[in-house]
């Protein structure tokens, strides 16, 4: 409570400064200006459809977290529970404010004590459920004081400094102590969490991202690329950032020495998906490809795709579905802060590789331990990874093992629903 008290002492100052910050931050301004009206509309819907029902608040920070919630929301008993869904970002709020997966949608309050108390009492919240890492300490503390069931799902405590630093342990223990229940994806993540909370509060249920990705895979029938990308040997560079570029393009220089001619002779195709679609990064990629004698087409140039060996994806939100076209996947950011999600290529039986900073993703650790992923430390490692294309039997063996690995993973949504609602 000591650290929280210091946090609360700053609240009046932050509350006064909030309108000033909002002037310069469009997303913050939209949230601040529209929060009260979204509460009013949610309150009206509660009066219409929530009589006699317990209010269950699900909070998702952004699009990724909401995707993780979808399989769970579909399984909640709507005749007994009124689902109130909150977002913090206007980007996802404006898209999903009328989602049929919830009875009402509104903005999550800013993390001030008076806002939390007013919000919880206004909606008479029974469960406060957070997914992943978007934890608001004041709301969590006040929810516990009001007797609200506080639950963290898909908990992912991965950085060693979170549980090896005395200060961080002291700080996080004060926050995590306010949860009644913590649901996490694996025994490894559970062991990390045990540094902060007792075992009786933690259950291993699996990660609902896998449930959602399997749903999306079953629905993924729309063609995004010409069939030649599926019939060729195809490499995808998923969510790459500039720190990945040296290893990738040095590897291409060695493995495809004659540029387009080498690609055509090998019948290989490359899908390049930058993490950020901005002009400066796209220009770097274009220049690197030109230096290697590789021509390309942008995804938006539909008429050129069939004849192109290389495509640069300049559209947001389709990466997960593009993995159905590839055999090998290099997942980006492993030479930066930490590798991005590896679960999407794994679901599509891609053989996966990434840079050395992969410990933040639990499934990446599992894939390395099971020898189903290659850790790329330099361009020589990347070239070695590409040679899998030249051994079709070995490639199919890896893909079969990946399919088995995914089939062995625990689906989470049923287990999460059971853990939260069974005793009621």
N, C-alpha and C positions, 0 to 999 in steps of 0.2 A: 504493500500500500504506500510505502514511502516514495517510491519512484512515481507511482501514479499520482500522488499528491503534488509532486513537482510538476507533473504534466498538467494537472488540473489548475495549478496556479497560473499557468500560461493561457488558459482557456479564455478569460475575458479579453486579454490582449489580442489573441487570434480572432476572436469574435468581432472585435472592433475593426481589425484589419481586413477581414474577409471581403467586404464590399470593395475595398481598394484592390485586393488581389484579383477580384472578379472582373474589374475593368480591363485588365491586361490579359486575362485568360478566358477565352471564349467558352471552353467546356465548363470551367468553374462558374462562370457567369450564368450559363444556362441552368445549371444545377441550383445555384443560389436563388435565381429568379423564379424558378418553377417548382421548387420543392413543396411549398405549401399547397399549391393547387393540385399536385399529384396526390398529396395526402388526403385532400378533401374528396377527390374522385374515388380513391381507394376506400375511404370511409363510407361513401354512398353505396358502393358495391358490397361492402360488408353488411350494411343495413338490409340490402336486398337479398343477398345469398348466404349470409353468414350466421343467421339466427340459429342458436342451438349447436353451433360447431365450434371446435377449438381452432384458434388461429395459429397456423404454423408459418413462421417467417423464414423463407429461404433467401439468403443473400449471395449474389454473384458479382464480383468486381467488374468483369468484362466478358467479352464474347467467349473466350476459352473456358472460363468457369461456368458460364451458362450452358455450354455444350455438355459439360460434365454433369450438370444437374438434370438435363432432359430425361435420361432413362429413369431417374429417381422420381421426378415429378409425375411421370406417366403412371407410376405404381401407387401413388398416395390415394387413400380412400377419400374421395371428394364428398361423399355423403356424410362423412364424419368430421372432416377437417377442411377449413377454409385456408387456401394457400395464398399468402401474401408474399409477392416476389419483389425484392429490392435490388436496384443497381446503383452504382455510384457514378458511372461514366454516362454522359449523354449519348455517346455513340451507340452503345447497346440499348440504352433506354428508349431512344427514338425508334429503333427497329423493332423491339420486342414489347412495347408498352401494351399491346393488345393480344399477347400470346394466349392461346387457349390452354396452355399448360398451367396457368395460374388463374385464381379468381380475381385478383387485383394486383396491379403493378404500381410501384411508386419509387421515388428516390430514397435511398438510405440517408438518414440524417448525418450532418456533420458531427464529429465526435466531441460534442460538448455535453457536460453532465445534464444541463436542463433540457437539451434536445432529446437525449436518450430517454430521460424520465417521461417527458411529455409523449414521445412516440410510443413507448411500450404501454403506457396507460391508455392512450387514445385507442389503440387497437387491441388491447387486452391480450397480448401475445402469450402463447402457451409454450411454444418451442422457438428458439432462436438458433437457426442452423446456418453455419458458414462453411463454404467449400474452399479448400486449398489454403491460401495464406492471407486473405483480406480480412484481418482481424482488427477490430476497433476496440482498444482497451477499455475506454469509458463505457461503451455500450455493453461490453462483456461483463464488467464489474457490476453495473447497475442491474443488468438482467439477473445475475446471480442473487443480488440483494432482494429482488422482487420475486424470487422463487421460480423464475422462468427456466425451463430446461435448455441448457446451452450445450450445443453439439458442434464439433468440428469434424467434417468428413473429408476424405481424400487428403488427410494430413500428410505433409511432406517436409519434414525437417531434415535437411541434407547437408548443410555446410558445417564442417567440423568446428568452426568458430562458435557455432550456436551452442555446442555442448562441451567444448573444451576450454572456453573462456569463463572464468569465475563470474565476471561481471554479467556476461550474457546469460549464464545459467541463472543467476540471481534475478535478473530482469525478466527473463522468459518464464521462470517458475511463478512469479507473481501474476503473470497474464494467464498462463495455461492452467493455473490452479482454479480459475473461474469456470472452466469447462466441466460439465457433468460427465461428458462422454466424448472420447476422441476415437475416430475410426480412420484407420490408415491402410496403406496398400500392400505392405509386406512385412515380414519378420524383421528385415534389416531396418526399415523405417521405425518399427516398433521399438527396437533396441535403442535407437537414437532418442526417441521420445521418453524412454524410461529414465533418462537423465533429468527430466523435468517433472514428470508426474508418475503416480503409482500405477502399477500394472492393472489394478482393478478398474481404472478409468479407460483403458485402451483395448480396442478390439481390432484384429486384422480382418478386414472385409474385402480387400481388393480395391482397385481404383476404377471408378465409374467411367473414366475416359475410354477404357477398353470396351465397355458395353456400348457406348455411343459410337465408337469407330466401327464396331461390327454392324451396328444398325446402318450407318452411313454406307458401309461397303455393300450391304444387301440392297440398298437403294441406288447404288452408283451404276446406272444404266445409260446415262447420257454420254455420247461420245464427246470427248474434249479435244482429242487429237486424231489425226488420220490413223487408220489401222496399221500402217507401216511402222509406227512407233512400237506397237505391241508385237509385231511379227519379227522385228529386228532385235539384235542385242542392244538394249537401251540402258544408259546410265542416267540417273537423275541427281542433280546437285541441289539438295533441298534446303531452303532457307539459309543460303550462304551469305557471309559478311566479308568485308575486305581482308580480315586477318586470315581467311581461308584461301585467298587468291594465289599467293605465292606457291603453296604446295600443289594446288589444283593445276595451275597453268604450266608450272615446271614439269609436272607429271605428264600433261598432255604433249608438251614439247618432245618428251622422250618416247611416249607410247604412240603418238600420231605424228611422226617426223615429217610426213609429206602433207599435213593438213587434211583438206577435203579428200584427197586421193586415198589417204590411209583410212579414213572413216568409211569411204565407199567400198574399198577392198575388203575391209573386215565386216562390212554390213553392220556398223555400229551407229547409234544415234544418241544424242545428248540433249537432255532437258535441263535448262539452267533456271533455277528459281531463286532470285535474290530475296533476302529478307526484307530489304527496303527497296521499293521501286521509286528511286529518285534519279534525276538526270545525271548527277555526278557519278554514282555507282554504275549505272548502265553504260556510261561513256568509258569507264575503266574496263568493263567486261568486253565491250565492243573492240577497244584498242588491243586488249590481250588476244582476243580471237583473231583479229586481223594480222597481228604479228606472227601467229601460228599458221596462217593460211587457211583458217576455218571461216567459212561464210555462215550466216545465220539468218533466221527470220524471227520477228517478234510474234508472240501469240496472237496479237490483234490483227496480224497480216494473214488472214485465213487462207487467202488464195495461194500463198507461198509455202504453206506448211508441208504439203505432201511431197514437195521436191527438196525440202531442207533436211539436212542431217543434224542440224543444231537449231533448237528453238529456245528463245529467251522469253520467259513468262512475265508479261507486264500487266497481269491482272491479280488482284488480291483475293484470297479466300478459296483457291482451288487446289492448293498443293496436296492436301490429303487424298484427293481423288485422282491426282496424276500418278500416284505410285502404282496404280494398276497397269501402267504402260511400261514400267521399268523392271529390270532384273537386279541391277546393282544400285545402291543408294549411298551417296555421301551426304551426311547430315551436318549442316553448318554450325559455326560458333564454337567448335571444340578447341580453337586456338584463341578464343576470346574469353568472355565471362563464364561460358559453359555451354555445352552442346544443347541444341534445341531438341524438340520431341522426336524420339526414335520409334514410338509405338505405331505411327502411321505406316512407315515402310514395312515394319515387321508384320502388320496385319495383312499386307499384300505379298508376303513371302519374299520380299527383297532381301538380298544379302546386304548387310548394313556396315558402314564404316563412319568414323568421325575422328576428330582431333583428340588430343590427350586430356583435355579438361571435360571429362564426362561424368564425374562422380556426383554431380547435382541431379542426375536423372537416374532414378532407381532401376528402370528397365535397362538402361544402357549398361549399368554395372552388371546386371544379371546376364545380359547378352555376352559381355566380355568373359564372364566367369564360365559360361556354357560354350565358349569358343564359337559363338554365332555372330560375332561382330569383330571387325578389324580396327585396331587403334592406329591412326595415321599420325606419325611423328614428323615425317618429312616426305619429300616428293618420291623418294625411292619406295617408301611404304605404299604410297598411292598407286604407283606403277604396278607394284606387286598385287595390289587389290584388283586393278584392272585386268590382270592376266587371268582372272577367273573366267573371263569371257572366252578364253582359248581352250578351256576345259569344260565342255558342256555337261559331261557326266558329273563332275565335281560340283558344278553350279547347281544342277538339279538336286544333288544330295543335300547341299546347304539349304535350298529352298524347302525341301521336304522336312528337314530338321526345324526350320523356322515355323513351318505350319504346325508341327507337333508342339513346339514351344508355346505358340499362341493358344492352341487347344487346351493346354495344361493350365493356363492362367485362370484365376478365379474371377468369375463374373461378379460384379460388386453390388448392383442395384438391389437385388432381392435381399442380400445380406444386410445392406444398409437400412432398408425399410424394416426388416425384422428387428434389427438392433435398436432402432429408434421407437418403434410403435408396438411391439409385441406385448409388452406388459400393461398396455392401457385398455 
